């Protein structure tokens, strides 16, 4: 047998070799051989291999890549939740479940080998939401801090130095609040005088600026109380740092005829009571009178929170 002619070409990284062999007496046999390039594998079903080589690197030129899943939904989908991003010349080979004190996420390496300098991960918030955490390592090394440098909550609030921002933006440096900004927010006050008093909430709003809280309310009462009992307002939206301090002022108008004014203090928890100017007693007890339909209460508070 003498080889007569041989031709080869490359198809999707698969080398195809056609070889014609002269057997004798005019008979000829054609053989076809297919083999992959070094470092790649031909898929068992005979389909072309889309993994390609570029020096010592392997890459995929089309579609998505799944690790631990047969149905990747993105360009790289790891069913174990590991996402690795290489920044620099040395690859971050694994950030694992728990890098130092942090859960897995998107890691950014630094020049020192495979050390991660920053890590973005998430914390579940309810059934569908997630808070985004930005963790940064100290320039001196060591583990990541136990608390993220910044948090973006699923509801849109941003905390820097705190994981539980109380407003749209809250900044805490070393345990000292330096900035907290947010819009005026509604709150729901309650009024009691021995029993619960129904009311119309004309206006009840508050805002936090750093540790300073401003609270306002304008209430029209629509049912009667019981004379000789202290009048309380409940539902203070933000607890004061010192519950024994005066919170602000009140003004009481009884059916447009009798007027009282004075100071607002904490009775207990988030419940407030009024000290009447001139006699230092609690409103409703002394002077003793019963709330009636059409009375109005106005409060204006400014105090320090925790």
C-alpha positions in Angstrom: 0.0 0.0 0.0 1.3 3.4 -0.9 -0.2 6.7 0.3 -1.2 8.6 -2.7 -2.6 11.9 -1.3 -3.2 13.4 2.1 -5.0 16.7 3.0 -5.9 18.2 6.4 -7.8 21.2 7.6 -9.0 22.7 10.9 -12.7 23.0 11.7 -13.7 24.5 15.1 -10.4 23.5 16.6 -10.9 19.9 15.3 -8.3 18.7 12.8 -9.7 16.7 9.9 -7.3 14.5 7.9 -8.2 12.9 4.5 -5.8 10.2 3.4 -6.1 8.3 0.1 -4.2 5.0 -0.1 -3.4 3.0 -3.2 -3.9 -0.6 -2.4 -3.1 -2.2 -5.8 -4.7 -3.3 -9.1 -6.3 0.2 -9.3 -8.0 -0.2 -6.0 -8.0 2.9 -3.7 -9.0 3.3 0.0 -9.9 6.7 1.5 -9.4 7.1 5.3 -10.7 10.0 7.3 -9.2 10.9 10.7 -10.4 13.5 13.1 -8.5 14.6 16.2 -8.5 17.6 18.5 -5.6 20.0 19.0 -3.3 19.5 22.0 -4.9 20.6 25.2 -8.5 20.5 24.0 -11.1 17.7 24.1 -13.6 16.7 21.4 -17.1 16.5 23.0 -18.5 12.9 23.1 -21.5 13.7 20.9 -19.2 14.8 18.0 -20.2 18.5 18.2 -17.4 21.1 17.7 -15.4 22.1 20.8 -15.9 25.8 21.6 -13.1 25.9 24.3 -10.1 27.5 22.7 -6.5 28.0 23.7 -4.5 31.2 23.8 -1.1 30.3 25.1 -1.7 28.8 28.6 -5.1 30.4 28.8 -8.4 28.7 28.0 -11.4 30.7 26.9 -15.0 30.2 25.7 -15.9 32.2 22.6 -19.7 31.8 22.6 -22.6 31.3 25.1 -22.5 31.1 28.9 -20.4 29.1 31.3 -21.9 27.1 34.2 -20.0 25.8 37.3 -22.1 23.3 39.1 -25.1 24.0 36.9 -26.3 22.9 33.5 -28.3 26.0 32.9 -26.1 29.1 33.4 -28.1 32.3 33.3 -25.2 34.6 32.8 -21.7 34.7 31.2 -20.4 33.0 34.4 -22.8 31.3 36.7 -21.5 29.4 39.7 -24.2 27.4 41.5 -22.2 27.6 44.8 -22.4 31.4 44.8 -18.7 32.0 44.2 -17.9 34.8 41.8 -14.2 35.6 41.2 -12.9 38.7 39.5 -9.2 39.0 38.6 -7.8 42.5 39.0 -4.2 42.6 38.1 -1.8 40.0 36.7 -2.3 37.2 39.2 -5.7 35.4 39.3 -7.8 35.1 42.4 -8.2 31.4 42.4 -10.9 31.2 45.2 -12.5 33.4 47.7 -14.5 30.6 49.3 -17.4 30.5 51.6 -16.2 33.0 54.1 -13.2 35.0 53.4 -11.9 35.8 56.9 -15.1 37.0 58.6 -17.0 37.7 55.4 -19.3 35.5 53.2 -18.5 34.9 49.6 -19.0 37.5 46.9 -17.2 39.5 44.3 -13.6 39.9 45.3 -11.0 42.4 44.2 -7.4 41.4 44.6 -4.4 43.6 45.5 -0.8 43.4 44.3 0.2 41.1 47.2 -0.4 37.8 45.5 -3.9 36.5 45.8 -4.9 38.7 48.8 -8.3 40.3 48.5 -8.3 44.0 49.2 -12.1 44.5 48.8 -15.1 42.3 48.7 -18.7 42.9 47.7 -21.3 40.5 49.0 -25.0 40.5 50.0 -27.2 39.8 53.0 -30.7 38.5 52.6 -33.4 41.0 53.4 -36.8 39.3 53.5 -37.9 36.8 50.9 -36.8 38.7 47.8 -34.6 41.6 48.9 -30.9 41.8 49.5 -28.6 44.3 51.1 -25.3 45.0 49.3 -22.2 45.2 51.6 -18.9 46.8 50.6 -16.0 45.4 52.7 -12.5 46.8 52.5 -9.4 45.5 54.2 -7.2 47.7 56.3 -4.1 48.9 54.5 -2.0 47.3 57.3 -3.4 43.8 56.5 -5.2 41.4 58.8 -8.8 40.2 58.4 -11.7 42.2 56.9 -13.5 44.2 59.6 -16.5 42.5 61.0 -18.7 45.3 59.8 -18.9 46.4 56.1 -17.6 49.9 55.3 -20.8 50.7 53.5 -24.2 49.1 53.2 -27.0 49.7 50.6 -30.2 48.3 51.9 -32.9 46.8 49.7 -35.2 49.7 50.6 -32.6 52.2 49.3 -31.1 53.5 52.5 -27.3 53.9 52.6 -25.2 53.4 55.7 -21.5 54.2 56.0 -20.0 52.8 59.2 -23.4 51.4 60.2 -25.4 48.4 59.0 -28.8 49.8 60.1 -29.2 53.3 58.7 -32.2 55.1 60.1 -32.5 57.5 57.2 -31.8 57.8 53.5 -28.1 58.4 54.3 -26.4 57.8 57.6 -22.7 58.1 58.4 -21.2 56.9 61.6 -17.5 57.4 62.3 -16.0 55.5 65.3 -19.4 55.4 67.1 -20.1 59.1 66.6 -22.8 60.1 64.3 -21.6 62.7 61.9 -24.3 62.8 59.3 -27.8 61.5 58.9 -30.1 62.9 56.2 -33.7 61.9 55.2 -37.0 63.4 54.3 -39.8 64.2 56.7 -41.6 61.0 57.7 -45.1 60.4 58.9 -45.6 59.0 62.4 -48.9 57.9 64.1 -49.5 59.4 67.6 -52.1 58.1 70.1 -53.9 60.0 72.8 -55.3 58.6 76.1 -57.0 60.1 79.2 -57.9 57.0 81.2 -59.1 55.5 77.9 -58.1 55.8 74.3 -59.2 59.0 72.6 -60.1 59.0 68.9 -58.5 61.7 66.9 -57.9 63.3 63.5 -54.2 63.4 62.6 -53.9 66.8 60.8 -50.2 66.6 60.6 -47.6 64.4 62.4 -44.1 64.3 60.9 -40.5 63.9 62.0 -37.0 64.1 60.6 -33.5 63.0 61.8 -30.4 65.1 61.2 -27.5 63.3 62.7 -28.5 62.6 66.3 -31.0 65.5 66.3 -34.7 64.6 66.0 -37.4 67.1 65.1 -41.0 66.0 65.8 -44.2 68.0 65.0 -47.9 67.1 65.4 -51.3 68.8 65.0 -54.1 66.7 66.4 -57.9 67.3 66.6 -59.5 65.1 69.3 -62.9 63.6 68.4 -64.0 61.8 71.6 -64.1 62.5 75.4 -61.7 61.7 78.1 -62.1 61.4 81.9 -61.3 64.4 84.2 -58.7 64.0 86.9 -56.5 61.7 84.7 -53.2 62.6 83.0 -53.3 63.1 79.3 -50.7 61.0 77.4 -49.5 61.0 73.8 -47.9 57.8 72.6 -46.0 56.7 69.5 -42.9 58.9 69.7 -41.1 57.8 66.5 -37.5 58.0 67.7 -36.3 57.3 71.3 -34.4 60.1 73.1 -30.9 59.7 74.3 -32.0 60.9 77.8 -35.6 60.2 78.7 -35.4 62.6 81.7 -34.8 65.7 79.6 -37.5 68.0 78.3 -38.3 67.2 74.7 -40.0 70.3 73.6 -43.3 72.3 73.9 -47.0 71.8 73.6 -50.0 73.9 73.1 -53.5 72.7 74.1 -56.7 74.4 72.8 -60.0 73.3 74.4 -62.9 73.9 72.0 -61.4 77.3 71.1 -61.9 78.8 74.6 -59.4 77.4 77.2 -55.7 77.4 76.4 -52.8 75.6 78.1 -49.1 75.5 77.2 -46.0 73.9 78.7 -43.3 71.3 78.3 -43.3 67.8 76.9 -41.5 65.0 78.8 -41.2 61.2 78.5 -43.6 59.3 80.8 -42.3 55.9 79.8 -41.0 54.2 76.7 -42.4 56.2 73.7 -45.2 57.8 75.7 -45.2 61.5 76.5 -47.0 63.7 79.0 -47.4 67.4 79.5 -46.2 69.7 82.3 -48.4 72.8 82.4 -46.6 76.2 82.6 -47.3 78.1 85.8 -48.1 75.2 88.1 -45.7 72.4 87.1 -48.4 69.7 87.2 -49.4 67.2 84.6 -52.1 68.3 82.2 -55.5 66.6 82.9 -54.6 66.0 86.5 -54.1 69.6 87.5 -55.8 71.5 86.1 -58.3 68.7 86.2 -60.5 68.6 83.1 -61.7 66.1 80.5 -60.8 66.1 76.9 -63.8 66.7 74.7 -64.7 66.5 71.0 -63.1 69.4 69.1 -60.1 69.9 71.4 -56.7 70.4 69.7 -53.1 69.5 70.7 -50.0 70.9 69.0 -46.5 69.7 69.8 -43.1 70.8 68.7 -40.1 68.7 69.8 -36.4 68.9 69.2 -34.1 66.4 71.1 -31.0 64.2 70.9 -31.4 60.6 70.0 -29.0 57.6 70.5 
